[in-house]
């Protein structure tokens, strides 16, 4: 008997996606509340565009800024978690297909994961 059947795999993937989205939303909400508490009364300068700080352009920069209690970095961490959710789904599917010893799906999922990781790592 297979360790994974299709119905069980679908339930686990659904729970994984739900947990990733809910965690991401909670982190973004926490960062938004923090940012509004700190800067909510300040006027907004719509005429001047301020790009993200250089420290926000990498995951290590974001986590470092989160450690310094930077509210905007907390929001960005939530967005990174949202982006990581489907990548985690593909990685989980790869492991599940490997347990099933389904070589075709392992190969296809490995290609999809490689494309996702390549696009995330070399997007600049």
N, C-alpha and C positions, 0 to 999 in steps of 0.2 A: 504494500500500500504506500502511495506517495505521501511524503511529509506535508506537501502543500497541495491542496486542491484549489481549483479556480475560485470558488466562493470564499474560501478562507483567505486567499491571497488578496482578493478584492476588498474584503473587510479590513485587512491589515493596512493596505495601501490607503483606503479611505480614512482610517484613523490617523495614519501618518500625515496625510495632507491636511486633515482638519486640525491636528495638533500644531503643525507648522504655521498654518494661517492664524490660528488663535494666539499662539505665542508671539508671532510677528505683530499682530494687531495690539496685543497687550503692551509690548515694548514700545511701539509707536505712540500709543495713547499715553503711556507713562512719560515718554520724552516730550510729547506735546503739552501735557499738563505742566511739566517742569519748565518748559520754555515759556509758556504763557504766564506762569507764576513769576518768572524772573524778568520777562520783557514785555508782558502784556500791555502795560501802560505807555510804552515808548511809541512815538510816532513812527510810521512806516515811510521810508523814502522810496517811493515807486519809480522815481526818475533815475535812480542809480542802481545798476545791477551789481551785486556783490557775489562773485563766484565762490564756490566752496573752498575752504582753506585747504592747503596742500596736504595737511594731515588727514583729511577726510577722503583721500583718493585711494586708500588701501585698507584692507581689513585690519591690518595691524595698527594703522593710524587711527582707525575708528575705535578699536578696542582700547587703545591708549587714551584717547579723548574721553571715552566712557569712564575709564578708571579715574579721570580727573573730574568727573561729574559734569561733563559738557552735555547740555540738554539736546543740542542739535545732533551730536554724535549718537545719542541714544536713539533718536528718530532714525538716523541712517542705519544703525545696527538693526533696527526692526525691519527696514527695507532689505538689508542684506539677508536677514533670516527668511524673508518672503521669497527672495530669489533662490535661496538654498533649498527651499522646500521641494520643488520639482526635481532638483538634482538628487536630493536624498531619496525621492521616490524611485528614480531610475536606478540608483545604486542598490536600493533594497530589492527591486525587481531582478536585477542582475544576480544577486545572491540567491533569491528564491528560485530562479531558473537554473542556477548551477546546482542547487540541491535536488531539483527535479531531473537533472542531467539532460536537459533539453538544449542541445548544442546550438541549434538554429537560433532560438530566442536568446541564448547567452551571447552569441556573436552579434546579433542585431542590437541588443541592449548595450553591449560593450561599445559598439560603434556610436550609438546615440550618446552614451556617457562621454566618450572621447570628444565628440563634437561639442557637447555642452561645456565640458571643462576647457577645451581649446578656446571657445568663444569667450568664456569668462576670464581666462588667464591672459590671452593675447588680444583683448578687445581694443587696446590703444594703438 
